[in-house]
Amino acid sequence: MQGQDRFPVRRRSRIWSSAAAVLLLSAAAGCGEESAPAPPPPASAPAPAESTSASAPNAIVAAATAFLDTLSADERDRVLFDRGDKQQQQRWSNLPDGIYDRAGLMIGDLARPQTDAFLALMRATLSPEGYTRVLAEWAADDVLAAAEGRTNLGTRLFRIALIGEPSPTEPWQWQFGGHHVSINATLTGAALSLTPSFLGAQPATYTNDGTPVRPLGDLTDQAFALVNSLDAGTRRRAVLGSTPIDLVLGAGQDCRSIAPEGLPASAMTPAQRAAFLALISEYGSLGNPRHAAPRLAQLRADLPGTHFAWYGPTTPGSAAYFRITGPHVHIEYSPRAMGGDAVNHIHGIYRDPTNDYGGTVC
């Protein structure tokens, strides 16, 4: 039984790396004219070096400092906010540019070396899987902008903010976000919080050079496999409605929690618990290996009291909502019908009700 409950071996998706190339190309294209002589981006996003236990926090601070060093005085003023500025910490949304007013530096206003320096900060903070997932979600907005001919969409409109000077001891946060993707990385000494983060995509499936890209496809597939592994009795406890619902604790819902509902892991079989843990660990592994390890251990210890709830059909490929609620985790995945096919328009949230923003806001 113990072997079945281990975290599964995680595999990098080649299509995520392909999406990263799309993103880097579009980000470079949105930069100012001074970046034009820069060489083209690599065929795939550069993989981050594995962080050691001792070096990971310092590597993030160093990468943030290196990014700031690429900026002019005016750009630093626009990207850097006072430490403890709670209003800016909570200033993120899944809404498009123009509908929601973000602050910070816009990607499209940066020169290529500046964009590369920020991506280095992202790579130092996130796991290889987390980094490529975020880039694939980000790149989807260029696909949507081209398909709909909308000027308020696209990777160039995403913004970067740092709340507090990067510090090895004092709390500080880097923030990156735009339409359907927002990452809030809060560091206090050696501790990293990546909640709340909005993990969505529209379109949820697209192609890059003929290769299908599904930024959230592994989450969808694992969730459907889990719900369909349940017997009639446990499925009745997990499936709470026949149609998907909207996010409960999405953007603008900080410092709130809801009671768990659905099926607890304690009522699952060992194989189902292992599958449930694998799904949760996709979110818990967003951070680099040094920081993901204690987070995954926490989520595993909490597993018996963590609940799985489902709204919608259980036929794979359908539009269905799921929620995971535990002592230190809140996850939602919600298909939305706005703009056409709900399966291709996903809203998602990842929170820790006890430690969003590293405990610096609530």
C-alpha positions, 0 to 999 in steps of 0.5 A: 500500500505504501508504494501505491501512495508515493508521488508519481514520477513527473514527466515533462511534456514536449508540447509544453516546451514547444509552447514556450518557443511560441511564447518567447517569439511573441514576447520578443516581437512585442518588445521595443525597437532597441531589442530588434538586433537580438538573436532569435529565441531557442527552439524551446524554452531553456530549462532551469538548472536544478536548485540545491537545497541551500542555493534555491532561495538565494538563486531567486533573489539573485535572479530578481536583482539581475532583472532589476539591474536591466531596468532604467530608473523609470522602469524600476519605479514602475515595477517596484512597489513598497514592501507590504503594499497589500493593495498591489499584492492583491492586484491581479485578475483573470480578466483581459487588459482594459477590463481590469486595470493592472499595474507594473511593467508591461511585457510589450514595453521591455527589450528582449534582454529584459524579458529574458531576465524576467524569464530567468527569475520565473525559471529560478522560482518554478519547477521545469514543469511549472515553468513550461505550464505557465508559458503554455498558458501564456502563449494561448492568449496570443492564439486567442488574440489572433483568432478573435482579432482583439487588441486587448489580448496577447502575451505582450499585455501581461505585467510584472510587479515586484512588491518589496526589494528582493531580500534573503530575509524580508518578505517580498513578492514577484507578480506576473499576470494577465488574461487567464494567468496570474502567478504570485510568488511570495518569499520570506527567507527560505520559504516560498508561497505560490498561492494564490495563482490563477491557472487557466487557458483559452484556448485550452487546446491549440497547435504549434507547428502542427503539434497539439498543445494542452496546457492543462490537459494532464490535469483534465485527464487525471481528474476524469480518470479519478472520477470514473474510477469511483464505484456508484456509492463513492461517485454519488458522494463526489458528484454534486451536480450535473452542470459545471459551476464558476469558481468560488474562490477566484480573483477578488476572493482573498482571505476566504475559505469554504467548507470541504464537500464531496468525497474525502480521500479517506473513503477512497481505495489505495489506488484512488488515493494515489491518483488523487495525490498525483492530481494534487501534486501537479499543483503542489509541484509548481515551485522548484524542487527545493521549495516543492518538497515541503509543500508536497509533504504537507499535502500528502500528510493532509490527504485523508482529510482532503475532499474531491468534488465534481460538478458536471458530466463524467464522460471524458472530454466533457465540460466538468468542474472539480474542486479539491479542498484540504486543510492547506489547499484549495483547487478549482478547475472550471470550464466557462461557456463564454466565447464558445466551447466551455471545454476550450475555456478554462478558469482555475485557481490554486490557493492555500487558505492558511498561507496565501501570499506567504501569510502576509495579507490575510 
